[in-house]
């Protein structure tokens, strides 16, 4: 439920889930996401604001993040 155009860290997601024990458990769940376009896990990033890894590659993750931000701000 991360809003379009925004990103949050794995740790922030973990802190909001009662069963998540760490950001590593969130990262593992993200890695197993079978429907990454319908559940947009590209919005979850590292706590140092780097994109981290992504099944489609870091460049694609960054493109998706930037695409959403540009649409959010009315740029195309």
N, C-alpha and C positions, 0 to 999 in steps of 0.2 A: 504493500500500500504506500509505496514511495511516490509522491506526486510527480507528474510529468515535468521534466526539465530540472529536477532537483536530484542531488546525490546525498547519500548518507554512508557512514563508515560501517564496516562489519561489526565493530564494537558497539555502535549505537543501536544497530538492529538487535544484537545479542542482549543488550540491556533492556530492551522492550519486550523480550520474549520470556515467559516463565520457565520454559524447559531448556533454553539455550544456556549452556554452561560457559561458553566462551565465543570469541569472534571466530575461532577455528571451526566450531560447530556450524556457525552460520556460513562460513566459506565452503564447508563441505556440502551443506544443503544447496547452496547456490550452484556449486559444481555439478550436482546431480539433477538440476532443473531440466526436465525433458522438453519444456515448452518455453524457451527463453524469449521468444517474441511476445507471447501472451502474458507471461510473468516476467517483466523486464528487469532481469537481474543485473543488467549493465549499470544500473543506478547505484549499486553498492560498490564502494571504493575503499581504498586503504585509509587509515587514519591520518596519514601524511599527505592526503589529497592526490596521491598517485593512483592510476587506474588499476594497477595490479594485473592479474592474469584474467583471461576470458577465453571461453571455448572457441570463439571465432577469431581470436587474436586481439592483442592490445590496441592495434590501430583501429580495428572495427569498433571496439568498445568506446574508444575516444571519439570516433566519428558519430556514434549514436548519441553520446552525451552532448557533444557540440551541436548536433542536429536538433535535439530537443531544446537546448538552451536558445538556439537561434529562432526557433518557432515561438518559443515562449516570449521572446523579446520583439517579435514581429519582423525579424530579418529573414530573408530567404536567399 
